[in-house]
Amino acid sequence: MGDKGPGVAVAFNIAKGPATLTSLSPVPSAKGGWALIIAEGSIIDSKHDAMEGPNGMFRFDSGSVEISYQSWCLAGATHHAALLPGLRGRELEAATTALGIEFRKV
């Protein structure tokens, strides 16, 4: 509940369909000291309705979950990621060029 009263939570459905998972991570060896790690894929389902928060099951386009998730972690992705609707790799790569940081696609 917190020291000052209840916190705030959101609950909404995540639409099925194409999606891009993103993680902006500090990586000292990366260009500009940061890497934007992305994975394109799709939201295929939601299985945790009792969680009362946004959640979705993400399927990587790059291959099996075992290999793709290992690649995601090894690329430097953090625990908390952002999910964008649609396949946004080109736009995100252009953004990393403009920002002078590293782009890593899983």
Contacts in CASP RR format, 6 or more apart in sequence:
PFRMAT RR
TARGET T0000
AUTHOR 0000-0000-0000
METHOD contacts of the structure
MODEL  1
MGDKGPGVAVAFNIAKGPATLTSLSPVPSAKGGWALIIAEGSIIDSKHDA
MEGPNGMFRFDSGSVEISYQSWCLAGATHHAALLPGLRGRELEAATTALG
IEFRKV
1 7 0 8 1.000
9 52 0 8 1.000
9 53 0 8 1.000
10 53 0 8 1.000
10 54 0 8 1.000
11 52 0 8 1.000
11 53 0 8 1.000
11 54 0 8 1.000
12 53 0 8 1.000
12 54 0 8 1.000
13 46 0 8 1.000
13 54 0 8 1.000
14 43 0 8 1.000
14 46 0 8 1.000
14 54 0 8 1.000
14 55 0 8 1.000
14 56 0 8 1.000
14 83 0 8 1.000
15 43 0 8 1.000
15 85 0 8 1.000
16 42 0 8 1.000
16 43 0 8 1.000
16 44 0 8 1.000
16 45 0 8 1.000
17 42 0 8 1.000
17 43 0 8 1.000
17 44 0 8 1.000
17 85 0 8 1.000
17 86 0 8 1.000
18 40 0 8 1.000
18 41 0 8 1.000
18 42 0 8 1.000
18 85 0 8 1.000
18 86 0 8 1.000
18 87 0 8 1.000
19 40 0 8 1.000
19 41 0 8 1.000
19 42 0 8 1.000
19 43 0 8 1.000
19 58 0 8 1.000
19 83 0 8 1.000
19 84 0 8 1.000
19 85 0 8 1.000
19 86 0 8 1.000
19 87 0 8 1.000
20 38 0 8 1.000
20 39 0 8 1.000
20 40 0 8 1.000
20 41 0 8 1.000
20 83 0 8 1.000
20 84 0 8 1.000
20 86 0 8 1.000
20 87 0 8 1.000
20 88 0 8 1.000
20 89 0 8 1.000
20 92 0 8 1.000
21 38 0 8 1.000
21 39 0 8 1.000
21 40 0 8 1.000
21 41 0 8 1.000
21 58 0 8 1.000
21 72 0 8 1.000
21 81 0 8 1.000
21 82 0 8 1.000
21 83 0 8 1.000
22 36 0 8 1.000
22 37 0 8 1.000
22 38 0 8 1.000
22 81 0 8 1.000
22 82 0 8 1.000
22 83 0 8 1.000
22 84 0 8 1.000
22 88 0 8 1.000
22 92 0 8 1.000
23 36 0 8 1.000
23 37 0 8 1.000
23 38 0 8 1.000
23 72 0 8 1.000
23 76 0 8 1.000
23 77 0 8 1.000
23 78 0 8 1.000
23 80 0 8 1.000
23 81 0 8 1.000
23 82 0 8 1.000
24 34 0 8 1.000
24 35 0 8 1.000
24 36 0 8 1.000
24 37 0 8 1.000
24 78 0 8 1.000
25 34 0 8 1.000
25 35 0 8 1.000
25 36 0 8 1.000
25 37 0 8 1.000
25 76 0 8 1.000
25 77 0 8 1.000
25 78 0 8 1.000
26 33 0 8 1.000
26 34 0 8 1.000
27 33 0 8 1.000
27 34 0 8 1.000
27 35 0 8 1.000
27 76 0 8 1.000
27 102 0 8 1.000
30 101 0 8 1.000
30 102 0 8 1.000
31 100 0 8 1.000
31 101 0 8 1.000
31 102 0 8 1.000
32 100 0 8 1.000
32 101 0 8 1.000
32 102 0 8 1.000
33 101 0 8 1.000
33 102 0 8 1.000
34 99 0 8 1.000
34 101 0 8 1.000
34 102 0 8 1.000
35 75 0 8 1.000
35 76 0 8 1.000
35 101 0 8 1.000
35 102 0 8 1.000
35 103 0 8 1.000
35 104 0 8 1.000
36 92 0 8 1.000
36 95 0 8 1.000
36 96 0 8 1.000
36 101 0 8 1.000
36 102 0 8 1.000
36 103 0 8 1.000
36 104 0 8 1.000
37 72 0 8 1.000
37 75 0 8 1.000
37 76 0 8 1.000
37 77 0 8 1.000
37 104 0 8 1.000
37 105 0 8 1.000
37 106 0 8 1.000
38 88 0 8 1.000
38 89 0 8 1.000
38 92 0 8 1.000
38 103 0 8 1.000
38 104 0 8 1.000
38 105 0 8 1.000
38 106 0 8 1.000
39 58 0 8 1.000
39 60 0 8 1.000
39 61 0 8 1.000
39 62 0 8 1.000
39 68 0 8 1.000
39 72 0 8 1.000
39 105 0 8 1.000
39 106 0 8 1.000
40 60 0 8 1.000
40 61 0 8 1.000
40 62 0 8 1.000
40 87 0 8 1.000
40 88 0 8 1.000
40 89 0 8 1.000
40 105 0 8 1.000
41 58 0 8 1.000
41 59 0 8 1.000
41 60 0 8 1.000
41 61 0 8 1.000
41 87 0 8 1.000
42 58 0 8 1.000
42 59 0 8 1.000
42 61 0 8 1.000
43 56 0 8 1.000
43 57 0 8 1.000
43 58 0 8 1.000
43 59 0 8 1.000
43 83 0 8 1.000
44 57 0 8 1.000
44 58 0 8 1.000
44 59 0 8 1.000
45 56 0 8 1.000
45 57 0 8 1.000
46 55 0 8 1.000
46 56 0 8 1.000
46 57 0 8 1.000
47 55 0 8 1.000
47 56 0 8 1.000
47 57 0 8 1.000
48 55 0 8 1.000
48 56 0 8 1.000
58 83 0 8 1.000
59 65 0 8 1.000
60 68 0 8 1.000
60 69 0 8 1.000
60 72 0 8 1.000
60 106 0 8 1.000
62 68 0 8 1.000
62 71 0 8 1.000
62 106 0 8 1.000
68 106 0 8 1.000
71 106 0 8 1.000
72 106 0 8 1.000
75 104 0 8 1.000
75 106 0 8 1.000
76 104 0 8 1.000
89 105 0 8 1.000
92 103 0 8 1.000
93 103 0 8 1.000
93 105 0 8 1.000
96 102 0 8 1.000
96 103 0 8 1.000
97 103 0 8 1.000
END
